[in-house]
Amino acid sequence: MKTKLSIAAGFAVSGLLLWLALRNVPLENLAGAYARVNAWYLLPVALVTVVELFLRGAKWRLLLLPANPGVRVFDAFRLQAAGLALNNVLPLRLGELARASFAASEFKVPLLTVLATILVERLLDVVVLVIMFAAAAAFGGLSGGLLEYRNFLWTLVAALAAGLGALIFADELVSHAWFSGFFARFPRLRSLFEKVAMGVKGFHSFRSGAAILGLASLQWLANATTLWLMAVAFGLGAVVTFFRGIALLFSGAVAASIPAAPGFFGNFELMLTKVMKGWGVEETVGFAYASFAHVSGYILVTVIGVFFIYQMGQSLGKVWGEFSAGVSRGSK
């Protein structure tokens, strides 16, 4: 029942946000707004989206290498795509749990270690996005909006960086003289900590840590590039500069933090439409741009990911049946 209520609440939130995004948009004008798009730009947008997926895979591979040096970029890429596709079509963000389970089985890595790498990915994403947003504001002359909460954002970055640092040095904490006696009395707990620590060991090497950070930055820059290219395709290049594309990316990420239906429809459209309205873009055009960029990226990533899911001998129904049952049991 809790799972069903969570799913229903997510769809209700998406419906409400989509209504808020559309309430000032004359529906009869939407077709004309969508007709603004220059289809020639869709190919580079698609190519950059695939490149972004490969960057995600390359970054994750570096996090997994200490646990299994044989992990290939392509394998990490296809599991990343599969996880994102599952997040797009299944509720409760089951894609992350499924990706961890698939990786643990395929790469012969403890599940806790894989989950630790995914946690590090998420922490790193927030840190990189906030820094990119601050840089875009400084160099692109942005003001207002989410920048009014900059003190909160920097506090959040500091807290996440501290948490990431604690994870990175988890194995040193376990072996430190102050804690060695404690963990000697609880060997199972020590084993759990060691498995988690293996998921962040990629940061123990300066070269590897710098590469992980660099790939995370390139991944989000690629994502911002798709939003900027899509704006150019809509004839909004004079309004949406590359720096503003980064601002849209950050705004969309903030919107996606609100629990909603799979794919976060409504969240993305409302946030981007309102941000662009502040830049002087008519709401009808802003909504057309936001929804077109969202849906086109959603379809491409989902198709790629679903292809790999079925290639692995899985199916959407099988994944839902297995992992939703696990979530239901865990919530009791």
C-alpha positions as protocol buffer text, in pm:
chain_id: "A"
residue {
  index: 1
  type: MET
  ca { x: 0 y: 0 z: 0 }
}
residue {
  index: 2
  type: LYS
  ca { x: 287 y: 240 z: 82 }
}
residue {
  index: 3
  type: THR
  ca { x: 442 y: 172 z: -257 }
}
residue {
  index: 4
  type: LYS
  ca { x: 112 y: 233 z: -437 }
}
residue {
  index: 5
  type: LEU
  ca { x: 55 y: 555 z: -246 }
}
residue {
  index: 6
  type: SER
  ca { x: 409 y: 674 z: -330 }
}
residue {
  index: 7
  type: ILE
  ca { x: 352 y: 603 z: -699 }
}
residue {
  index: 8
  type: ALA
  ca { x: 11 y: 776 z: -696 }
}
residue {
  index: 9
  type: ALA
  ca { x: 158 y: 1077 z: -516 }
}
residue {
  index: 10
  type: GLY
  ca { x: 437 y: 1102 z: -775 }
}
residue {
  index: 11
  type: PHE
  ca { x: 190 y: 1109 z: -1064 }
}
residue {
  index: 12
  type: ALA
  ca { x: -25 y: 1363 z: -877 }
}
residue {
  index: 13
  type: VAL
  ca { x: 276 y: 1592 z: -828 }
}
residue {
  index: 14
  type: SER
  ca { x: 368 y: 1564 z: -1198 }
}
residue {
  index: 15
  type: GLY
  ca { x: 10 y: 1637 z: -1301 }
}
residue {
  index: 16
  type: LEU
  ca { x: -5 y: 1944 z: -1078 }
}
residue {
  index: 17
  type: LEU
  ca { x: 329 y: 2081 z: -1201 }
}
residue {
  index: 18
  type: LEU
  ca { x: 234 y: 2018 z: -1565 }
}
residue {
  index: 19
  type: TRP
  ca { x: -94 y: 2205 z: -1511 }
}
residue {
  index: 20
  type: LEU
  ca { x: 94 y: 2495 z: -1353 }
}
residue {
  index: 21
  type: ALA
  ca { x: 332 y: 2503 z: -1652 }
}
residue {
  index: 22
  type: LEU
  ca { x: 42 y: 2506 z: -1900 }
}
residue {
  index: 23
  type: ARG
  ca { x: -215 y: 2726 z: -1728 }
}
residue {
  index: 24
  type: ASN
  ca { x: -98 y: 3044 z: -1904 }
}
residue {
  index: 25
  type: VAL
  ca { x: -17 y: 2873 z: -2234 }
}
residue {
  index: 26
  type: PRO
  ca { x: -284 y: 2890 z: -2508 }
}
residue {
  index: 27
  type: LEU
  ca { x: -292 y: 2531 z: -2634 }
}
residue {
  index: 28
  type: GLU
  ca { x: -395 y: 2641 z: -2984 }
}
residue {
  index: 29
  type: ASN
  ca { x: -62 y: 2827 z: -3015 }
}
residue {
  index: 30
  type: LEU
  ca { x: 157 y: 2533 z: -2916 }
}
residue {
  index: 31
  type: ALA
  ca { x: 168 y: 2379 z: -3265 }
}
residue {
  index: 32
  type: GLY
  ca { x: 310 y: 2702 z: -3404 }
}
residue {
  index: 33
  type: ALA
  ca { x: 567 y: 2716 z: -3123 }
}
residue {
  index: 34
  type: TYR
  ca { x: 682 y: 2360 z: -3194 }
}
residue {
  index: 35
  type: ALA
  ca { x: 706 y: 2448 z: -3565 }
}
residue {
  index: 36
  type: ARG
  ca { x: 987 y: 2691 z: -3479 }
}
residue {
  index: 37
  type: VAL
  ca { x: 1235 y: 2406 z: -3432 }
}
residue {
  index: 38
  type: ASN
  ca { x: 1504 y: 2367 z: -3698 }
}
residue {
  index: 39
  type: ALA
  ca { x: 1530 y: 1989 z: -3748 }
}
residue {
  index: 40
  type: TRP
  ca { x: 1892 y: 2015 z: -3866 }
}
residue {
  index: 41
  type: TYR
  ca { x: 2000 y: 2073 z: -3507 }
}
residue {
  index: 42
  type: LEU
  ca { x: 1843 y: 1749 z: -3382 }
}
residue {
  index: 43
  type: LEU
  ca { x: 2128 y: 1533 z: -3512 }
}
residue {
  index: 44
  type: PRO
  ca { x: 2404 y: 1713 z: -3317 }
}
residue {
  index: 45
  type: VAL
  ca { x: 2176 y: 1717 z: -3012 }
}
residue {
  index: 46
  type: ALA
  ca { x: 2138 y: 1338 z: -3040 }
}
residue {
  index: 47
  type: LEU
  ca { x: 2513 y: 1288 z: -3091 }
}
residue {
  index: 48
  type: VAL
  ca { x: 2602 y: 1500 z: -2788 }
}
residue {
  index: 49
  type: THR
  ca { x: 2346 y: 1308 z: -2580 }
}
residue {
  index: 50
  type: VAL
  ca { x: 2515 y: 979 z: -2670 }
}
residue {
  index: 51
  type: VAL
  ca { x: 2856 y: 1131 z: -2592 }
}
residue {
  index: 52
  type: GLU
  ca { x: 2721 y: 1235 z: -2252 }
}
residue {
  index: 53
  type: LEU
  ca { x: 2616 y: 876 z: -2184 }
}
residue {
  index: 54
  type: PHE
  ca { x: 2966 y: 754 z: -2274 }
}
residue {
  index: 55
  type: LEU
  ca { x: 3117 y: 1012 z: -2038 }
}
residue {
  index: 56
  type: ARG
  ca { x: 2890 y: 883 z: -1762 }
}
residue {
  index: 57
  type: GLY
  ca { x: 3007 y: 530 z: -1836 }
}
residue {
  index: 58
  type: ALA
  ca { x: 3376 y: 631 z: -1842 }
}
residue {
  index: 59
  type: LYS
  ca { x: 3338 y: 810 z: -1507 }
}
residue {
  index: 60
  type: TRP
  ca { x: 3161 y: 514 z: -1346 }
}
residue {
  index: 61
  type: ARG
  ca { x: 3423 y: 273 z: -1482 }
}
residue {
  index: 62
  type: LEU
  ca { x: 3697 y: 464 z: -1299 }
}
residue {
  index: 63
  type: LEU
  ca { x: 3500 y: 430 z: -975 }
}
residue {
  index: 64
  type: LEU
  ca { x: 3459 y: 55 z: -1034 }
}
residue {
  index: 65
  type: LEU
  ca { x: 3818 y: -19 z: -1141 }
}
residue {
  index: 66
  type: PRO
  ca { x: 3965 y: -67 z: -789 }
}
residue {
  index: 67
  type: ALA
  ca { x: 3710 y: -344 z: -731 }
}
residue {
  index: 68
  type: ASN
  ca { x: 3746 y: -498 z: -1079 }
}
residue {
  index: 69
  type: PRO
  ca { x: 4024 y: -377 z: -1315 }
}
residue {
  index: 70
  type: GLY
  ca { x: 3855 y: -560 z: -1603 }
}
residue {
  index: 71
  type: VAL
  ca { x: 3551 y: -331 z: -1631 }
}
residue {
  index: 72
  type: ARG
  ca { x: 3524 y: -183 z: -1982 }
}
residue {
  index: 73
  type: VAL
  ca { x: 3388 y: 160 z: -2070 }
}
residue {
  index: 74
  type: PHE
  ca { x: 3127 y: 10 z: -2302 }
}
residue {
  index: 75
  type: ASP
  ca { x: 2995 y: -220 z: -2028 }
}
residue {
  index: 76
  type: ALA
  ca { x: 2965 y: 71 z: -1786 }
}
residue {
  index: 77
  type: PHE
  ca { x: 2802 y: 279 z: -2061 }
}
residue {
  index: 78
  type: ARG
  ca { x: 2531 y: 24 z: -2140 }
}
residue {
  index: 79
  type: LEU
  ca { x: 2446 y: -32 z: -1771 }
}
residue {
  index: 80
  type: GLN
  ca { x: 2430 y: 346 z: -1722 }
}
residue {
  index: 81
  type: ALA
  ca { x: 2191 y: 371 z: -2017 }
}
residue {
  index: 82
  type: ALA
  ca { x: 1984 y: 81 z: -1884 }
}
residue {
  index: 83
  type: GLY
  ca { x: 1958 y: 242 z: -1540 }
}
residue {
  index: 84
  type: LEU
  ca { x: 1852 y: 578 z: -1682 }
}
residue {
  index: 85
  type: ALA
  ca { x: 1593 y: 411 z: -1906 }
}
residue {
  index: 86
  type: LEU
  ca { x: 1447 y: 224 z: -1609 }
}
residue {
  index: 87
  type: ASN
  ca { x: 1431 y: 549 z: -1412 }
}
residue {
  index: 88
  type: ASN
  ca { x: 1241 y: 697 z: -1707 }
}
residue {
  index: 89
  type: VAL
  ca { x: 973 y: 428 z: -1721 }
}
residue {
  index: 90
  type: LEU
  ca { x: 951 y: 279 z: -1372 }
}
residue {
  index: 91
  type: PRO
  ca { x: 854 y: 464 z: -1052 }
}
residue {
  index: 92
  type: LEU
  ca { x: 1055 y: 487 z: -728 }
}
residue {
  index: 93
  type: ARG
  ca { x: 1384 y: 542 z: -919 }
}
residue {
  index: 94
  type: LEU
  ca { x: 1429 y: 167 z: -942 }
}
residue {
  index: 95
  type: GLY
  ca { x: 1680 y: 217 z: -1222 }
}
residue {
  index: 96
  type: GLU
  ca { x: 1958 y: 292 z: -974 }
}
residue {
  index: 97
  type: LEU
  ca { x: 1889 y: -22 z: -772 }
}
residue {
  index: 98
  type: ALA
  ca { x: 1862 y: -232 z: -1088 }
}
residue {
  index: 99
  type: ARG
  ca { x: 2187 y: -86 z: -1228 }
}
residue {
  index: 100
  type: ALA
  ca { x: 2367 y: -169 z: -905 }
}
residue {
  index: 101
  type: SER
  ca { x: 2231 y: -525 z: -908 }
}
residue {
  index: 102
  type: PHE
  ca { x: 2323 y: -580 z: -1274 }
}
residue {
  index: 103
  type: ALA
  ca { x: 2674 y: -443 z: -1219 }
}
residue {
  index: 104
  type: ALA
  ca { x: 2733 y: -651 z: -907 }
}
residue {
  index: 105
  type: SER
  ca { x: 2637 y: -965 z: -1099 }
}
residue {
  index: 106
  type: GLU
  ca { x: 2818 y: -886 z: -1425 }
}
residue {
  index: 107
  type: PHE
  ca { x: 3136 y: -735 z: -1280 }
}
residue {
  index: 108
  type: LYS
  ca { x: 3159 y: -973 z: -981 }
}
residue {
  index: 109
  type: VAL
  ca { x: 3173 y: -679 z: -741 }
}
residue {
  index: 110
  type: PRO
  ca { x: 2998 y: -669 z: -399 }
}
residue {
  index: 111
  type: LEU
  ca { x: 2662 y: -493 z: -420 }
}
residue {
  index: 112
  type: LEU
  ca { x: 2758 y: -254 z: -140 }
}
residue {
  index: 113
  type: THR
  ca { x: 3066 y: -147 z: -335 }
}
residue {
  index: 114
  type: VAL
  ca { x: 2857 y: -75 z: -646 }
}
residue {
  index: 115
  type: LEU
  ca { x: 2603 y: 119 z: -440 }
}
residue {
  index: 116
  type: ALA
  ca { x: 2890 y: 322 z: -294 }
}
residue {
  index: 117
  type: THR
  ca { x: 3007 y: 417 z: -644 }
}
residue {
  index: 118
  type: ILE
  ca { x: 2654 y: 531 z: -731 }
}
residue {
  index: 119
  type: LEU
  ca { x: 2633 y: 735 z: -409 }
}
residue {
  index: 120
  type: VAL
  ca { x: 2965 y: 900 z: -496 }
}
residue {
  index: 121
  type: GLU
  ca { x: 2831 y: 976 z: -846 }
}
residue {
  index: 122
  type: ARG
  ca { x: 2532 y: 1156 z: -699 }
}
residue {
  index: 123
  type: LEU
  ca { x: 2735 y: 1355 z: -446 }
}
residue {
  index: 124
  type: LEU
  ca { x: 2984 y: 1451 z: -717 }
}
residue {
  index: 125
  type: ASP
  ca { x: 2703 y: 1553 z: -954 }
}
residue {
  index: 126
  type: VAL
  ca { x: 2565 y: 1804 z: -705 }
}
residue {
  index: 127
  type: VAL
  ca { x: 2909 y: 1949 z: -626 }
}
residue {
  index: 128
  type: VAL
  ca { x: 3001 y: 1986 z: -995 }
}
residue {
  index: 129
  type: LEU
  ca { x: 2662 y: 2134 z: -1091 }
}
residue {
  index: 130
  type: VAL
  ca { x: 2673 y: 2399 z: -820 }
}
residue {
  index: 131
  type: ILE
  ca { x: 3030 y: 2498 z: -915 }
}
residue {
  index: 132
  type: MET
  ca { x: 2933 y: 2512 z: -1285 }
}
residue {
  index: 133
  type: PHE
  ca { x: 2627 y: 2722 z: -1202 }
}
residue {
  index: 134
  type: ALA
  ca { x: 2838 y: 2963 z: -997 }
}
residue {
  index: 135
  type: ALA
  ca { x: 3094 y: 2989 z: -1279 }
}
residue {
  index: 136
  type: ALA
  ca { x: 2818 y: 3051 z: -1536 }
}
residue {
  index: 137
  type: ALA
  ca { x: 2675 y: 3324 z: -1316 }
}
residue {
  index: 138
  type: ALA
  ca { x: 3015 y: 3490 z: -1277 }
}
residue {
  index: 139
  type: PHE
  ca { x: 3118 y: 3476 z: -1643 }
}
residue {
  index: 140
  type: GLY
  ca { x: 2773 y: 3496 z: -1801 }
}
residue {
  index: 141
  type: GLY
  ca { x: 2637 y: 3786 z: -1601 }
}
residue {
  index: 142
  type: LEU
  ca { x: 2347 y: 3587 z: -1453 }
}
residue {
  index: 143
  type: SER
  ca { x: 2155 y: 3718 z: -1154 }
}
residue {
  index: 144
  type: GLY
  ca { x: 1839 y: 3652 z: -956 }
}
residue {
  index: 145
  type: GLY
  ca { x: 1647 y: 3325 z: -946 }
}
residue {
  index: 146
  type: LEU
  ca { x: 1828 y: 3043 z: -771 }
}
residue {
  index: 147
  type: LEU
  ca { x: 2134 y: 3266 z: -728 }
}
residue {
  index: 148
  type: GLU
  ca { x: 1949 y: 3434 z: -443 }
}
residue {
  index: 149
  type: TYR
  ca { x: 2009 y: 3111 z: -250 }
}
residue {
  index: 150
  type: ARG
  ca { x: 2383 y: 3104 z: -320 }
}
residue {
  index: 151
  type: ASN
  ca { x: 2475 y: 3089 z: 51 }
}
residue {
  index: 152
  type: PHE
  ca { x: 2257 y: 2781 z: 91 }
}
residue {
  index: 153
  type: LEU
  ca { x: 2409 y: 2627 z: -223 }
}
residue {
  index: 154
  type: TRP
  ca { x: 2765 y: 2677 z: -103 }
}
residue {
  index: 155
  type: THR
  ca { x: 2673 y: 2535 z: 238 }
}
residue {
  index: 156
  type: LEU
  ca { x: 2528 y: 2233 z: 59 }
}
residue {
  index: 157
  type: VAL
  ca { x: 2845 y: 2192 z: -147 }
}
residue {
  index: 158
  type: ALA
  ca { x: 3062 y: 2211 z: 165 }
}
residue {
  index: 159
  type: ALA
  ca { x: 2848 y: 1949 z: 341 }
}
residue {
  index: 160
  type: LEU
  ca { x: 2852 y: 1716 z: 41 }
}
residue {
  index: 161
  type: ALA
  ca { x: 3226 y: 1760 z: -6 }
}
residue {
  index: 162
  type: ALA
  ca { x: 3279 y: 1673 z: 360 }
}
residue {
  index: 163
  type: GLY
  ca { x: 3061 y: 1364 z: 322 }
}
residue {
  index: 164
  type: LEU
  ca { x: 3248 y: 1266 z: 7 }
}
residue {
  index: 165
  type: GLY
  ca { x: 3579 y: 1311 z: 187 }
}
residue {
  index: 166
  type: ALA
  ca { x: 3459 y: 1090 z: 474 }
}
residue {
  index: 167
  type: LEU
  ca { x: 3369 y: 819 z: 221 }
}
residue {
  index: 168
  type: ILE
  ca { x: 3702 y: 852 z: 41 }
}
residue {
  index: 169
  type: PHE
  ca { x: 3897 y: 798 z: 361 }
}
residue {
  index: 170
  type: ALA
  ca { x: 3664 y: 534 z: 506 }
}
residue {
  index: 171
  type: ASP
  ca { x: 3926 y: 258 z: 484 }
}
residue {
  index: 172
  type: GLU
  ca { x: 4183 y: 475 z: 668 }
}
residue {
  index: 173
  type: LEU
  ca { x: 3925 y: 530 z: 942 }
}
residue {
  index: 174
  type: VAL
  ca { x: 3866 y: 157 z: 971 }
}
residue {
  index: 175
  type: SER
  ca { x: 4236 y: 79 z: 1008 }
}
residue {
  index: 176
  type: HIS
  ca { x: 4316 y: 376 z: 1236 }
}
residue {
  index: 177
  type: ALA
  ca { x: 4438 y: 286 z: 1585 }
}
residue {
  index: 178
  type: TRP
  ca { x: 4145 y: 472 z: 1741 }
}
residue {
  index: 179
  type: PHE
  ca { x: 3891 y: 245 z: 1570 }
}
residue {
  index: 180
  type: SER
  ca { x: 4082 y: -79 z: 1507 }
}
residue {
  index: 181
  type: GLY
  ca { x: 3985 y: -223 z: 1844 }
}
residue {
  index: 182
  type: PHE
  ca { x: 3617 y: -146 z: 1785 }
}
residue {
  index: 183
  type: PHE
  ca { x: 3611 y: -304 z: 1439 }
}
residue {
  index: 184
  type: ALA
  ca { x: 3808 y: -604 z: 1570 }
}
residue {
  index: 185
  type: ARG
  ca { x: 3510 y: -680 z: 1793 }
}
residue {
  index: 186
  type: PHE
  ca { x: 3266 y: -643 z: 1503 }
}
residue {
  index: 187
  type: PRO
  ca { x: 3424 y: -812 z: 1199 }
}
residue {
  index: 188
  type: ARG
  ca { x: 3101 y: -804 z: 996 }
}
residue {
  index: 189
  type: LEU
  ca { x: 3074 y: -430 z: 1038 }
}
residue {
  index: 190
  type: ARG
  ca { x: 3440 y: -397 z: 935 }
}
residue {
  index: 191
  type: SER
  ca { x: 3368 y: -603 z: 624 }
}
residue {
  index: 192
  type: LEU
  ca { x: 3076 y: -372 z: 534 }
}
residue {
  index: 193
  type: PHE
  ca { x: 3294 y: -64 z: 572 }
}
residue {
  index: 194
  type: GLU
  ca { x: 3567 y: -218 z: 358 }
}
residue {
  index: 195
  type: LYS
  ca { x: 3318 y: -294 z: 79 }
}
residue {
  index: 196
  type: VAL
  ca { x: 3186 y: 62 z: 89 }
}
residue {
  index: 197
  type: ALA
  ca { x: 3541 y: 201 z: 94 }
}
residue {
  index: 198
  type: MET
  ca { x: 3628 y: 3 z: -219 }
}
residue {
  index: 199
  type: GLY
  ca { x: 3361 y: 203 z: -405 }
}
residue {
  index: 200
  type: VAL
  ca { x: 3548 y: 531 z: -347 }
}
residue {
  index: 201
  type: LYS
  ca { x: 3903 y: 403 z: -375 }
}
residue {
  index: 202
  type: GLY
  ca { x: 3932 y: 558 z: -721 }
}
residue {
  index: 203
  type: PHE
  ca { x: 3993 y: 890 z: -545 }
}
residue {
  index: 204
  type: HIS
  ca { x: 4300 y: 756 z: -362 }
}
residue {
  index: 205
  type: SER
  ca { x: 4507 y: 824 z: -673 }
}
residue {
  index: 206
  type: PHE
  ca { x: 4540 y: 1192 z: -769 }
}
residue {
  index: 207
  type: ARG
  ca { x: 4540 y: 1100 z: -1138 }
}
residue {
  index: 208
  type: SER
  ca { x: 4229 y: 883 z: -1111 }
}
residue {
  index: 209
  type: GLY
  ca { x: 4047 y: 1131 z: -886 }
}
residue {
  index: 210
  type: ALA
  ca { x: 4122 y: 1418 z: -1124 }
}
residue {
  index: 211
  type: ALA
  ca { x: 3999 y: 1208 z: -1417 }
}
residue {
  index: 212
  type: ILE
  ca { x: 3674 y: 1126 z: -1235 }
}
residue {
  index: 213
  type: LEU
  ca { x: 3617 y: 1493 z: -1155 }
}
residue {
  index: 214
  type: GLY
  ca { x: 3704 y: 1593 z: -1511 }
}
residue {
  index: 215
  type: LEU
  ca { x: 3467 y: 1340 z: -1665 }
}
residue {
  index: 216
  type: ALA
  ca { x: 3188 y: 1452 z: -1431 }
}
residue {
  index: 217
  type: SER
  ca { x: 3243 y: 1811 z: -1547 }
}
residue {
  index: 218
  type: LEU
  ca { x: 3252 y: 1711 z: -1916 }
}
residue {
  index: 219
  type: GLN
  ca { x: 2936 y: 1505 z: -1872 }
}
residue {
  index: 220
  type: TRP
  ca { x: 2738 y: 1802 z: -1741 }
}
residue {
  index: 221
  type: LEU
  ca { x: 2892 y: 2040 z: -1994 }
}
residue {
  index: 222
  type: ALA
  ca { x: 2772 y: 1803 z: -2267 }
}
residue {
  index: 223
  type: ASN
  ca { x: 2425 y: 1808 z: -2112 }
}
residue {
  index: 224
  type: ALA
  ca { x: 2428 y: 2188 z: -2107 }
}
residue {
  index: 225
  type: THR
  ca { x: 2539 y: 2184 z: -2470 }
}
residue {
  index: 226
  type: THR
  ca { x: 2227 y: 1990 z: -2570 }
}
residue {
  index: 227
  type: LEU
  ca { x: 2006 y: 2250 z: -2402 }
}
residue {
  index: 228
  type: TRP
  ca { x: 2193 y: 2533 z: -2575 }
}
residue {
  index: 229
  type: LEU
  ca { x: 2177 y: 2361 z: -2916 }
}
residue {
  index: 230
  type: MET
  ca { x: 1806 y: 2300 z: -2870 }
}
residue {
  index: 231
  type: ALA
  ca { x: 1759 y: 2669 z: -2790 }
}
residue {
  index: 232
  type: VAL
  ca { x: 1941 y: 2759 z: -3112 }
}
residue {
  index: 233
  type: ALA
  ca { x: 1713 y: 2515 z: -3296 }
}
residue {
  index: 234
  type: PHE
  ca { x: 1413 y: 2709 z: -3160 }
}
residue {
  index: 235
  type: GLY
  ca { x: 1562 y: 3039 z: -3272 }
}
residue {
  index: 236
  type: LEU
  ca { x: 1641 y: 3137 z: -2913 }
}
residue {
  index: 237
  type: GLY
  ca { x: 2018 y: 3152 z: -2952 }
}
residue {
  index: 238
  type: ALA
  ca { x: 2026 y: 3526 z: -2885 }
}
residue {
  index: 239
  type: VAL
  ca { x: 1849 y: 3471 z: -2551 }
}
residue {
  index: 240
  type: VAL
  ca { x: 1985 y: 3137 z: -2432 }
}
residue {
  index: 241
  type: THR
  ca { x: 2363 y: 3170 z: -2435 }
}
residue {
  index: 242
  type: PHE
  ca { x: 2578 y: 2873 z: -2337 }
}
residue {
  index: 243
  type: PHE
  ca { x: 2606 y: 3016 z: -1984 }
}
residue {
  index: 244
  type: ARG
  ca { x: 2228 y: 3035 z: -1966 }
}
residue {
  index: 245
  type: GLY
  ca { x: 2219 y: 2677 z: -2093 }
}
residue {
  index: 246
  type: ILE
  ca { x: 2415 y: 2584 z: -1779 }
}
residue {
  index: 247
  type: ALA
  ca { x: 2162 y: 2778 z: -1572 }
}
residue {
  index: 248
  type: LEU
  ca { x: 1878 y: 2584 z: -1738 }
}
residue {
  index: 249
  type: LEU
  ca { x: 2062 y: 2258 z: -1669 }
}
residue {
  index: 250
  type: PHE
  ca { x: 2100 y: 2346 z: -1303 }
}
residue {
  index: 251
  type: SER
  ca { x: 1736 y: 2456 z: -1279 }
}
residue {
  index: 252
  type: GLY
  ca { x: 1623 y: 2129 z: -1437 }
}
residue {
  index: 253
  type: ALA
  ca { x: 1836 y: 1931 z: -1191 }
}
residue {
  index: 254
  type: VAL
  ca { x: 1677 y: 2117 z: -900 }
}
residue {
  index: 255
  type: ALA
  ca { x: 1332 y: 2045 z: -1044 }
}
residue {
  index: 256
  type: ALA
  ca { x: 1417 y: 1675 z: -1077 }
}
residue {
  index: 257
  type: SER
  ca { x: 1489 y: 1662 z: -703 }
}
residue {
  index: 258
  type: ILE
  ca { x: 1114 y: 1697 z: -642 }
}
residue {
  index: 259
  type: PRO
  ca { x: 957 y: 1348 z: -619 }
}
residue {
  index: 260
  type: ALA
  ca { x: 729 y: 1296 z: -917 }
}
residue {
  index: 261
  type: ALA
  ca { x: 629 y: 1047 z: -1186 }
}
residue {
  index: 262
  type: PRO
  ca { x: 897 y: 863 z: -1390 }
}
residue {
  index: 263
  type: GLY
  ca { x: 1071 y: 1099 z: -1630 }
}
residue {
  index: 264
  type: PHE
  ca { x: 991 y: 1401 z: -1411 }
}
residue {
  index: 265
  type: PHE
  ca { x: 741 y: 1541 z: -1658 }
}
residue {
  index: 266
  type: GLY
  ca { x: 595 y: 1861 z: -1523 }
}
residue {
  index: 267
  type: ASN
  ca { x: 896 y: 1936 z: -1300 }
}
residue {
  index: 268
  type: PHE
  ca { x: 1127 y: 2014 z: -1591 }
}
residue {
  index: 269
  type: GLU
  ca { x: 869 y: 2199 z: -1800 }
}
residue {
  index: 270
  type: LEU
  ca { x: 749 y: 2426 z: -1519 }
}
residue {
  index: 271
  type: MET
  ca { x: 1097 y: 2521 z: -1400 }
}
residue {
  index: 272
  type: LEU
  ca { x: 1243 y: 2595 z: -1744 }
}
residue {
  index: 273
  type: THR
  ca { x: 934 y: 2780 z: -1864 }
}
residue {
  index: 274
  type: LYS
  ca { x: 944 y: 3011 z: -1561 }
}
residue {
  index: 275
  type: VAL
  ca { x: 1321 y: 3066 z: -1583 }
}
residue {
  index: 276
  type: MET
  ca { x: 1297 y: 3155 z: -1952 }
}
residue {
  index: 277
  type: LYS
  ca { x: 1001 y: 3384 z: -1887 }
}
residue {
  index: 278
  type: GLY
  ca { x: 1235 y: 3583 z: -1664 }
}
residue {
  index: 279
  type: TRP
  ca { x: 1461 y: 3623 z: -1968 }
}
residue {
  index: 280
  type: GLY
  ca { x: 1176 y: 3763 z: -2176 }
}
residue {
  index: 281
  type: VAL
  ca { x: 1075 y: 3441 z: -2357 }
}
residue {
  index: 282
  type: GLU
  ca { x: 700 y: 3405 z: -2410 }
}
residue {
  index: 283
  type: GLU
  ca { x: 558 y: 3120 z: -2198 }
}
residue {
  index: 284
  type: THR
  ca { x: 418 y: 2935 z: -2500 }
}
residue {
  index: 285
  type: VAL
  ca { x: 761 y: 2930 z: -2666 }
}
residue {
  index: 286
  type: GLY
  ca { x: 933 y: 2851 z: -2336 }
}
residue {
  index: 287
  type: PHE
  ca { x: 704 y: 2557 z: -2271 }
}
residue {
  index: 288
  type: ALA
  ca { x: 745 y: 2430 z: -2628 }
}
residue {
  index: 289
  type: TYR
  ca { x: 1122 y: 2447 z: -2594 }
}
residue {
  index: 290
  type: ALA
  ca { x: 1131 y: 2282 z: -2250 }
}
residue {
  index: 291
  type: SER
  ca { x: 889 y: 2001 z: -2342 }
}
residue {
  index: 292
  type: PHE
  ca { x: 1054 y: 1933 z: -2679 }
}
residue {
  index: 293
  type: ALA
  ca { x: 1403 y: 1920 z: -2526 }
}
residue {
  index: 294
  type: HIS
  ca { x: 1273 y: 1698 z: -2244 }
}
residue {
  index: 295
  type: VAL
  ca { x: 1076 y: 1455 z: -2457 }
}
residue {
  index: 296
  type: SER
  ca { x: 1340 y: 1418 z: -2730 }
}
residue {
  index: 297
  type: GLY
  ca { x: 1613 y: 1343 z: -2475 }
}
residue {
  index: 298
  type: TYR
  ca { x: 1380 y: 1113 z: -2284 }
}
residue {
  index: 299
  type: ILE
  ca { x: 1296 y: 909 z: -2595 }
}
residue {
  index: 300
  type: LEU
  ca { x: 1657 y: 876 z: -2711 }
}
residue {
  index: 301
  type: VAL
  ca { x: 1798 y: 769 z: -2374 }
}
residue {
  index: 302
  type: THR
  ca { x: 1505 y: 536 z: -2305 }
}
residue {
  index: 303
  type: VAL
  ca { x: 1530 y: 363 z: -2644 }
}
residue {
  index: 304
  type: ILE
  ca { x: 1906 y: 308 z: -2602 }
}
residue {
  index: 305
  type: GLY
  ca { x: 1864 y: 185 z: -2246 }
}
residue {
  index: 306
  type: VAL
  ca { x: 1572 y: -46 z: -2319 }
}
residue {
  index: 307
  type: PHE
  ca { x: 1769 y: -200 z: -2606 }
}
residue {
  index: 308
  type: PHE
  ca { x: 2049 y: -291 z: -2364 }
}
residue {
  index: 309
  type: ILE
  ca { x: 1800 y: -416 z: -2103 }
}
residue {
  index: 310
  type: TYR
  ca { x: 1654 y: -669 z: -2346 }
}
residue {
  index: 311
  type: GLN
  ca { x: 2000 y: -751 z: -2480 }
}
residue {
  index: 312
  type: MET
  ca { x: 2092 y: -862 z: -2126 }
}
residue {
  index: 313
  type: GLY
  ca { x: 1797 y: -1101 z: -2124 }
}
residue {
  index: 314
  type: GLN
  ca { x: 1594 y: -877 z: -1897 }
}
residue {
  index: 315
  type: SER
  ca { x: 1261 y: -702 z: -1957 }
}
residue {
  index: 316
  type: LEU
  ca { x: 1076 y: -408 z: -1806 }
}
residue {
  index: 317
  type: GLY
  ca { x: 819 y: -641 z: -1652 }
}
residue {
  index: 318
  type: LYS
  ca { x: 1085 y: -866 z: -1502 }
}
residue {
  index: 319
  type: VAL
  ca { x: 1276 y: -575 z: -1353 }
}
residue {
  index: 320
  type: TRP
  ca { x: 960 y: -419 z: -1211 }
}
residue {
  index: 321
  type: GLY
  ca { x: 845 y: -748 z: -1061 }
}
residue {
  index: 322
  type: GLU
  ca { x: 1180 y: -819 z: -897 }
}
residue {
  index: 323
  type: PHE
  ca { x: 1280 y: -479 z: -765 }
}
residue {
  index: 324
  type: SER
  ca { x: 938 y: -336 z: -674 }
}
residue {
  index: 325
  type: ALA
  ca { x: 882 y: -643 z: -457 }
}
residue {
  index: 326
  type: GLY
  ca { x: 1216 y: -576 z: -286 }
}
residue {
  index: 327
  type: VAL
  ca { x: 1126 y: -211 z: -225 }
}
residue {
  index: 328
  type: SER
  ca { x: 786 y: -312 z: -84 }
}
residue {
  index: 329
  type: ARG
  ca { x: 948 y: -558 z: 155 }
}
residue {
  index: 330
  type: GLY
  ca { x: 1204 y: -298 z: 259 }
}
residue {
  index: 331
  type: SER
  ca { x: 936 y: -39 z: 340 }
}
residue {
  index: 332
  type: LYS
  ca { x: 755 y: -269 z: 581 }
}
